[in-house]
Amino acid sequence: MKDTVTGEENIIECDGLFVSIGRQPTTDFLDNQIELDNKGYIVAGENTETSIPGVYAVGDVRTKLLRQIVTAVADGAMAVHMAEEYVEK
């Protein structure tokens, strides 16, 4: 492993590895149509609702503390529920 800041190299023995190369949401296509936070993530609460009624944000593109597959799946389930309620109004 090479430290990208110091350039120092270390060998770490392990059986597996998960590589995270950083986080930058791909929200440029929204072109200021929806509220984003200062890092470019879509502002949406735990119910996945955004600043536009009937539009929901799920997964790593929305504001949240933990970004993992399991939380993205939960977001999807919540968004479906919320969208059903929105359509039935």
Secondary structure, 3 states (H helix, E strand, C coil): CECCCCCCECCCCCCCCCCCCCCCCCCHHHCCCCCECCCCCECCCCCCECCCCCCECCHHHECCCCCCHHHHHHHHHHHHHHHHHHHHC
